[in-house]
Amino acid sequence: MLKLLKNLRPYTLSVILISILVFARAIAELFLPTLMAEIVDIGIVTGNIPFIWKTGGIMLLVTLAGSLSAVASSYISARTASGFSRDVRRKVFHRVESFSLNAFDEIGTASMITRTTNDITQVQNTVVMMLRMMLYAPMMAIGGIVMAISKDPPLSILLVVVIPLIAGVIALIASKGLPLFTQIQKKIDNLTLVLRESLTGVRVIRAFNKKNHDAQRFDNANRSLTETAVKVNKLMAGMMPLMMLIFNFTTIAVIWFGSLRIESGEMLIGDLMAFIQYIMHIMFSLVMVTMMFIMIPRAAVSAVRINQILDKEPDITDPDPAEISEPETAGHEAQGTAQTTGKPEGHGKIEFKNVSFRYHGAEEPAVCDISFTAEPGKLTAIIGGTGSGKSTIINLIPRFYDVYSGSITIDGRNIRSMLQKDLRRKIGLTAQKSVLFSGTAADNIRFGDPSLPIESVKQAAASAQADGFIEEMTNAYDAEISQGGANVSGGQKQRIAIARALACKREIYLFDDSFSALDFKTEAAIRKTIRRNTEHAAVLIVSQRISSVMQADNIIVMDDGKIVGQGRHRELLKTCPVYREIAASQLSEEELA
């Protein structure tokens, strides 16, 4: 918690100002009972009306000053806590953005969302309480004790009995409540997880008639959270009546013994009234301290979870400026050859050299000893069974993951020696799962370059065979796409995603099983336009369809994380049993001949 509170440093002046205002409020509230005692003892008892008016006016001014201080301190505290949470939320978001996909696999998307929202809100609420009460409550308690003793030291002996009694009640309630607050935070996480799974998996749940089972899961998580919250609320609800009971008995004792001292002439009536108010201040200050220290452990749990994000170092980082390398000799030779022959040579040559990679927590590598070259101006296809490592190869190129051994170079330059933004600026990617964002169709297509003119957007849509259905939508390219593309079909999402990749001119294009939801005619048309629009770029296509890779310049056949064949279609039919088996399952005997 203390580590996270270091983010309050930019608000040091605000914290100092809050402290001054809180101090002024406490002094004002501690001064009022003394003024009231003087009105009773001097004004009312002696019938001194001018003194009553004068002292009453002072009380009004002190009350006004205390009220203004309270309002100002509350306002500044709220602004400071909101700014603090905004800064922490920004840091968490930027840190999460820098994580590799391994970190998302390890922590979980649902947990990251909860930490960015619920946990930071918990800490923010506690910071508001701390800024308003951390100084105010102790000052009121200590000031109340001092003022009570100054009014009548013998009667103040009651505090020796009352304060330990209150402290004991507070300690008992806190010892019972703090573990429950920790449980609540964990159960909120569990409820969020169940709810998120229910919402994202609603189609599967309905398809398998598991609505009752899913409702039972939610009810169990909800009931568990509710039961724990009820226990906490019972404890907290019981604290105030118990404190009021102690306060009332203390008041009775003060009035009893105070009346004896007044009767003996050792105490004035006004001082007794002031003494009662100081006792009230002391008790309610202790209650506020209790509430604060009950909130702090709950916020501490959230702070630990937030710090886990902030302290986690990204495992994929940019190189130091001194480590940024120039292209290797091979890259220069290629450029020299292009200049010599006069042939237009594209950029984006990808070379895998003995690359191996293992996912976090996996026992076996996902890909092992992968070596191949994807030349610019040529189409390289990757095919293989499910789980053979095709998508893993695609994800390694933009450094979504880092290789465990071996190297990947682009134009002779190791991708680890490049800035991530420079690397990804070379790549147009269509992921295996098409992701669209809320906004217009045009906004989704120009996602890589917001300044892209509408003519280029339309051209990219036409290349992806998406112009037809987009123009039929209301408002055409200004038609609204809902979150996740829920208002378009799977094939339409894929075509918009392909248009998004083609809209920005890149040196490398990666299509990770991007035609799976398309019919063969549409896919053939898209592949034709891709070849035409990317003639100087390196293009990698991952597919499980033979028809998608037959015309590729180089086909890489994957099986169990390894390359088992490499070449053109006709060559692989003769030399690669795995490829021949895949082809036999999809092509007729005439096509295989």
Secondary structure as GFF3:
##gff-version 3
##sequence-region A 1 593
A	DSSP	three_ten_helix	4	11	.	.	.	ID=ss1
A	DSSP	alpha_helix	12	38	.	.	.	ID=ss2
A	DSSP	pi_helix	39	44	.	.	.	ID=ss3
A	DSSP	alpha_helix	45	46	.	.	.	ID=ss4
A	DSSP	alpha_helix	49	97	.	.	.	ID=ss5
A	DSSP	alpha_helix	101	107	.	.	.	ID=ss6
A	DSSP	alpha_helix	109	114	.	.	.	ID=ss7
A	DSSP	pi_helix	115	119	.	.	.	ID=ss8
A	DSSP	alpha_helix	120	133	.	.	.	ID=ss9
A	DSSP	alpha_helix	136	151	.	.	.	ID=ss10
A	DSSP	alpha_helix	157	200	.	.	.	ID=ss11
A	DSSP	alpha_helix	202	207	.	.	.	ID=ss12
A	DSSP	alpha_helix	211	263	.	.	.	ID=ss13
A	DSSP	alpha_helix	269	311	.	.	.	ID=ss14
A	DSSP	three_ten_helix	321	323	.	.	.	ID=ss15
A	DSSP	alpha_helix	329	341	.	.	.	ID=ss16
A	DSSP	beta_strand	350	357	.	.	.	ID=ss17
A	DSSP	beta_strand	367	374	.	.	.	ID=ss18
A	DSSP	beta_strand	379	384	.	.	.	ID=ss19
A	DSSP	alpha_helix	390	396	.	.	.	ID=ss20
A	DSSP	beta_strand	405	410	.	.	.	ID=ss21
A	DSSP	beta_strand	413	414	.	.	.	ID=ss22
A	DSSP	three_ten_helix	415	417	.	.	.	ID=ss23
A	DSSP	alpha_helix	420	425	.	.	.	ID=ss24
A	DSSP	beta_strand	427	430	.	.	.	ID=ss25
A	DSSP	beta_strand	439	440	.	.	.	ID=ss26
A	DSSP	alpha_helix	441	445	.	.	.	ID=ss27
A	DSSP	alpha_helix	454	463	.	.	.	ID=ss28
A	DSSP	alpha_helix	467	472	.	.	.	ID=ss29
A	DSSP	three_ten_helix	476	478	.	.	.	ID=ss30
A	DSSP	beta_strand	480	481	.	.	.	ID=ss31
A	DSSP	three_ten_helix	483	485	.	.	.	ID=ss32
A	DSSP	alpha_helix	490	503	.	.	.	ID=ss33
A	DSSP	beta_strand	508	512	.	.	.	ID=ss34
A	DSSP	alpha_helix	520	533	.	.	.	ID=ss35
A	DSSP	beta_strand	538	543	.	.	.	ID=ss36
A	DSSP	alpha_helix	546	549	.	.	.	ID=ss37
A	DSSP	beta_strand	554	559	.	.	.	ID=ss38
A	DSSP	beta_strand	562	567	.	.	.	ID=ss39
A	DSSP	alpha_helix	569	575	.	.	.	ID=ss40
A	DSSP	alpha_helix	577	586	.	.	.	ID=ss41
A	DSSP	alpha_helix	589	592	.	.	.	ID=ss42
###
